[in-house]
Amino acid sequence: MRNAAKVRRVPTVFQDHQHRGQYNRVKGVHYYTLKAMVEGSGKTNNAHAIVDIHGDTSMTIAGYRQAVGGRLASSSS
């Protein structure tokens, strides 16, 4: 890619359907995976989150039910 230095990186990838849920940071990119919702029925087996993105690109995740919450550092950190 000739314009790699000018291309803006993706700071975070949000994805779903990994049975136990997972978080990794690879080469500065956050990968946040919600728990799968196929393990059972009803509210207790649900997983959802709300993400607040701050001015410095750090993020706060409010996890509900089976989703894990936390804070993700700025993509430049």
C-alpha atoms as one frame of an Amber mdcrd trajectory, in Angstrom:
protein
   0.000   0.000   0.000   1.687   3.181  -1.163  -0.314   5.539   1.032  -0.021
   3.506   4.250   1.386   6.440   6.210  -1.661   8.551   5.311  -4.297   5.905
   5.974  -6.043   6.157   9.330  -5.855   2.964  11.373  -8.882   1.245  12.826
  -8.532   1.689  16.627 -11.048  -0.974  17.675 -12.925  -3.917  16.195 -16.191
  -4.952  17.860 -17.492  -8.379  16.967 -19.790 -11.003  18.377 -20.467 -14.690
  18.717 -17.437 -16.090  20.454 -18.872 -18.440  23.071 -16.815 -17.250  26.035
 -16.219 -13.672  24.845 -12.718 -12.367  24.368 -10.433  -9.342  24.280  -7.076
  -8.980  22.545  -4.873  -6.106  21.449  -2.834  -6.817  18.340  -0.410  -4.237
  16.943  -2.250  -1.496  18.823  -5.738  -2.484  17.607  -8.319  -3.519  20.239
 -10.442  -6.603  19.428 -13.500  -6.833  21.693 -15.757  -9.859  21.204 -19.142
 -10.200  22.908 -20.155 -13.545  24.343 -22.391 -15.654  22.150 -26.081 -15.544
  22.991 -26.801 -19.123  21.948 -25.848 -20.714  25.259 -29.372 -20.405  26.637
 -32.531 -18.372  26.502 -33.766 -15.427  28.496 -32.257 -12.234  29.846 -29.593
 -13.965  31.958 -27.920 -15.304  28.804 -28.007 -11.984  26.955 -24.929  -9.817
  26.325 -24.872  -6.216  25.196 -22.723  -3.143  25.717 -22.676   0.619  25.277
 -19.412   2.224  24.214 -18.431   5.822  24.977 -15.612   7.162  22.797 -13.620
   9.956  24.438 -11.763  12.853  22.787  -8.398  11.112  23.185  -9.875   8.013
  21.401  -9.913   5.966  24.598 -13.194   4.119  25.166 -15.317   3.109  28.116
 -17.422  -0.021  27.667 -20.454  -0.476  29.900 -21.157  -4.210  29.741 -24.604
  -5.543  30.592 -25.677  -9.027  31.584 -22.942 -11.332  30.215 -20.875  -8.614
  28.495 -17.644  -7.508  30.149 -17.142  -3.771  30.647 -13.925  -1.832  30.993
 -11.776   0.936  29.574  -9.717   0.681  26.397  -6.652   2.907  26.171  -6.237
   5.429  23.387  -5.210   3.874  20.089  -2.044   5.977  20.229  -1.019   4.477
  23.616
